[in-house]
Amino acid sequence: MPAADFDEPIDRLGTLCSKWDDMHKIFGVAPQDGIAMWVADMDFRPPAPVQQAVEAMTRHGIYGYPGEHRPYLEAIRWWMQNRHGWTVEPEWILTAHGLVNGTALCVDTFTAPGDAVVLMTPVYHGFARVIRAAGRGITEFPLVVEDGEYRMDWEGWAGLMTGREKMLVLCSPHNPGGRVWSEAELRQVAEFCAAHDLILVSDEIHHDLVLPGSPRHHVLARLVPEAAPRLVTLTAATKTFNIAGAHIGNLIVADPDLRRRLSQRFMALGISPGLFGLNMVAAAYSPEGAAWVDDLVAYLDGNRQVFDRGIAAIPGLRSMPLQATYLAWVDFAGTGMAPAEIERRIAHDARIAASGGASFGTGGESFVRFNLATTRARVEAAVERMSRAFGDLQ
């Protein structure tokens, strides 16, 4: 199988691609000469087995209702065992339309209007969006920065609970900070949820994207099996293999009572997987897919190094150490600039579409998130543009 060419430029304009087709409307950055570094998908084709699976479907030419999807379930089981040392039984797996949908289903199933959900902020903005839309509140636990990276602040959080909280959503590895949580931190999360009788939703969508030299990612369900009666683990192949358009993700639930409650909501809302996603994931979770991921994370690490060197050379800017994901989290506090001026320079002067930190919740106000999952040439161009846009700080 030929090696993946992550340096190949692929024109995504006009393909219903949010990342490139919507950047002008949202950021005022024309895609013809701008660089899209906001939406968290990659500018790379998935591995050959995924492409081949889609081609086989188109050759067959009939796209009816999917039935038994045992190959999909067995592929997930194989992947989790071989890549993460986690034994998953097929009956534990419930399949949703992606993990934002999976989070929303957990909110709908395990909380009621007026209840609250705990989020450790800043954190992926999709969580807050679905929680608020469902009429639930959010209790923010602001992360603290120590030695340049995020830490959980259990002492500082002690008085923040209101009594309305019924659920905690954990982002592991963390988006946007790129942290791989330690065993001790994950155990603390599980203990806190047990002490406060909270359902624990562990979103581990980035678990395959741990960069070389970083700490190992620990699947919370494997590390703390006693948390099973309150634990839902969210996983997906979509982030790993750049197939988010398949809209497919998993809620893995070992506890039969939790699983029964979720299954009832799935049935009540008519949730079932689509044919394309089932076949794409079954093909991706394979030895060939694993080799592709190994090459991918090595390439992403190279992009990280290029980006971090460039950012470090600009006075007042600091990248948070990136252990996992392909999302650089850059602090502009040292510039003394207001967020509006920072974002103006990035969009107008550098012609880069990147995600303003305030959308990620308390603690994100001085940050901007940059997606590094694009060609090395684009990352190098982005660094050069940023240096010019903030050239008066040199």
N, C-alpha and C positions, 0 to 999 in steps of 0.2 A: 504494500500500500504506500503510495507516495506521501512524503511529509507534507503537512499543511503549510501553506504559504500565507502567513499572517501579515506579510508586507504587501500583499496584493491590494491595490486600491479598488474598491467596489462602489459603484455609483448607486446610492439608495434612493435618489430623488424620484418622486412619482410612483413609489411602490407602496403607498399607504403606510409609510414609515413615520411614526410620530417624531422620532429623534431628529430627522433631517427635514421632513416635509412641514413640520409645525414650528420650526425654530424662528422663522421670520415673524410669524404671527405673535409668538409669545415673547421673544427677546429682541425683535427688530434686527436680527442678524440674518443677512441673506445667505442661503445655503451655497450659492455659487462661489462665494469667496470666504465663507465663514467655516468654523469648525464646531461641530456638534459634540458637546461633552456633558450633556445633562442626563437624558433618559438612560437608565441603567440596562442597556443592551449593548451587544458588541458589533463591530463592523466586520466580523469574520463569518465565513460560511461554516456550518457545522461539519463534523467529520463525515467521511465518505459513507459509512453505513446508514446514516440518517438520510442523506441524499438518495441513496439507493432504495431505501424503503419507500420514500415518496414517489420515486420513479416507478417502482413496481406497482404502486397503487394507481398511478395514472395510466399505466399500460393496461391494467385490469379494467379501469374505467367505470366501475360502479361504486358509488359512495353511499351505501345504505346504512341502516342502524347497526352499530356494533353489538355483538353478543358477548359470548364468553371471552374475557380478556386475560386468560391465564398467562400467556407469554409476557404481557406487561407486568403482571404481579410478580412473576418469577424473576424477571429482569431486575426489578427493584430489590427483591430479596437478595439476588446475587451481588448487586452493586453495594448494598449496605453492609453485607457480610465481608466482601473482599476489600472495599475501600475504607470502611469505617469500623470493622470488627463488631458490627451490630446485627444480631439475629432478629429478623422481622418475619413474622408469620403473615402469609397472604391475607388472612381474614382480618388482620389489624388495619388494612389499608382502605381508606375512603378517598375517592378521587373527585376533586373539585375543579372548577374552571380557573385554576391558578391560585396563588397563595394570598392575594388580596381577598379574593372570594373565600378562601379557606378561613382567613381571619374573620371576615364578616359572618361566616356561618358559625364560628365559635362564639362571637359576640351575641348573635341571635339566639343561640341555643342555651348558653350558660349565664346570660345576664338579662335584665329587664330594663325598660325605659326608666331613667332616673338613677340606675346603678352607675358605678364608675369603674374604669379600667386603669391599671397602673402602667405607665410607660416610663422607661429610663431615657430621658432626653439629654441631648438631641438624638433623634432616632428617625428611621424611615418614615416619611410623611404619610404614606398610604395607610398606616395604622390609624392615625388620628382622623383621617378623612372618613373612614368607614365607621369608626366609633361614634364620632359626632353626628354623622348622617343617620345613625340608628337611634339617636336620642339618648345616648349614654354620655356620662361625663368622663373626663380624663384627670387622673391624679399624676402629676409630673414628679418624677424622682430625678432631679438634675444630677448628671454625672459630674465628677470633678476631674480636673487635669492635674496629674502628678507625674513628674519626670517626662512631660511632653505627651502623655497618653491618658486615656480615660480610665478611671477607677470607680468602682461602686462605693457609695458613701453611706453605709448603713447607719452610722451615728447621726449624720446630718439628716437622714430621711426619717428618723425615729418618730418625729411628731407630725408627719405629713398625711398620715392616714385619716380619713374622715368618717369611716364606718360604712360608706356606701360602696366600697370596692368589692368586687366579686371575681376579678380576673387580673392577671398580670401577663403582659405580652413581652417576651424576651427576644431580642434580636441577636442571634449567635451563629457565626461571627457578626460583629456589630457593623451596621450600616447607619451612619456614614463614617464612623471613626476607624474602622478597619481592625478593631481589636479582636483577638482570639481569647475568649475568657478562660481563665485558669480553672482547674478542678475545684480549688477552694472557693472561687467566686460562684461557680455553678451550684455547688453544694449549698452555699449561703442563700442563693435564690430559691432553691427547692425548700430549704428550711423555713424561709420567710413565708412562702406560700402555704406551707403546712400550718405554721403558727397562726396565720390570718385566714385560713380556710379559703384560699383563692385557687381558682382554676389557673393552671400554668400553661400558657401557649408558647412553645419554644420554636421560633421561626429560624430554621437552619438552612435556608435556601442557598447561602453562600458557602456551605461546608466543604465543597469540593475545590474552592478557590483560595486555598491557603498557600501563601507564597514561600519559596524556598528559604530555609533558615528560620522560619517562624515557629512558634510553639504549635504543638499538635492540637487540632480541634477535637473536642470531646463531645460526643452525642450525649445530651443530658439524660435521655432515657436509658442509655447503657451505663452511664456513670452513677446514676441515682435511681436504680430500679424501684425502690420503695416509693418513688413519687408517682408511680403509674396510676393510682386511683384519681389523680387530679391533673394528669399530664396529657397534652396533645402536642405531638411533634409535627411541624410542617416541613416538608421537603419537596423538591422539584428538580427535574432535569433541565428545566427551561433556562435557568440562569447559567448553569454549567455549560450547556451546549448551544446557547444562543438560539433557542426555539420558543421564545416567549409568545410568539404569535399563535402557537398551538393551544394556549390557554388551558394548561393542564398542570395540576399539582396534587400533592397527597397530604392527607391528615392521617398520621399513623398513631393509632390508639390501642394500647395493649389492654386497657381495662374494659371489660365487657359492658359495664353500666354506662360509662362515658360514651363508648362506641354506639350503644343502642340509642342513646339520646341524640347523638349527632346523626345517626342513620335515619331517625324519624324526621329530622329537619330536612335532610337531603331528599327524602321521599315527598315531604309536604311541599317542597319548593321545586321539585322536578329536576334535581341536579343529577346529571350523568355525563360521562366523558365522551369526547368526540373521537371519531375514527382515526383522523390524522394524528392526533396527539398520542393515542395508544401505540400506534405503529412506530412513530418517531422515537418515543422513549424506549420502547423495547429494543430498537436498533442501537440507540445511543449507549445504553447501559450494557456494554460488551467489552471484551478485551481491546478491540480496536478503538472504541470510544475512550477507554482508560488511557491508552497510549497518547491519543490526541490531547486529552486533558493535561497529561504530564508536559507535553510540548507547549500547550497554552500557558500554563502557569509560569513556565520558564520565560516565555516571551513577555507576559505581563510584568514579570519582575524586572526585565530589561527596560520596559517602558517606565516603570516606577523609578528606577535609578536615574534615567534621563530627566524625568519630570522633577524629581526631588533635588537634583543638582541645580537645575535651572531656577527653581523656586528659592532655594537656599541662597542663591546669588543676589536676590532682590531684597534690599533692606526692609525689615518690617513684616516680611512674609515667612511663614513657617508651616511646613507640611507635618501633619501628625504621622508617626511611624505606621506604615501600612503593612499589616501582617496577613490580611485576607481581604478578599473582594478585589475589584479593579477600580475602586472609587477613592481618589485622593481627597483628603479633607484638609483644606488650607486655611490657616488662621491669619487674618489681615489686621488683627488688633494693633500690632506694632506700627502700622502706618499712621494711626491716629485719625484715619478717615471714617466718615459715616458710611454705613452699609450702602446707601443709595449711590454715593460717589464711587465706591469700590465696584459695584455692579455696573455702573455706567461705563467705567473704564474697561472692564472686561468685555462687555457687549459692544460698546460703540468704538472704543479705541483698538482693542485686541481682536474684535470680531469673533469672539468665542461665546457660545451659548453654554452656560454652566449654572448650577443650581444654587441659589442664594440660601444661606444657612438658616435664616429665620424660619423657613418652612419646615424645618426639622424639629422645632420646638425650643423650649427654654435652653439656653446655653449655646445655641447655634448662631447667634446674631452676628458675630464677627467673622464667621467662616463662609467659605464657598466650596461646593463639592464639584470635582472634575472627574469625568469618566475617562479612564486611560485605556479602555479596550478598543483601541483603534490602531491604525498602522503607526509604526515607529516614526515615519516621516511626519505624520500629523502631530504626534506628541512633540517632536522637535520643533515644528512650526509653532505650536501653541506656546512653548517655552519662550521662543524668540519674540513672539507677539506680546506676551506678558511682560517681558523685559523692557520692551519699548513703551508699553502702555503705562508702566510705573517707572519710567526712566528718570523722572525728576527726583526719585528717592535714592538714586545711585550716588 
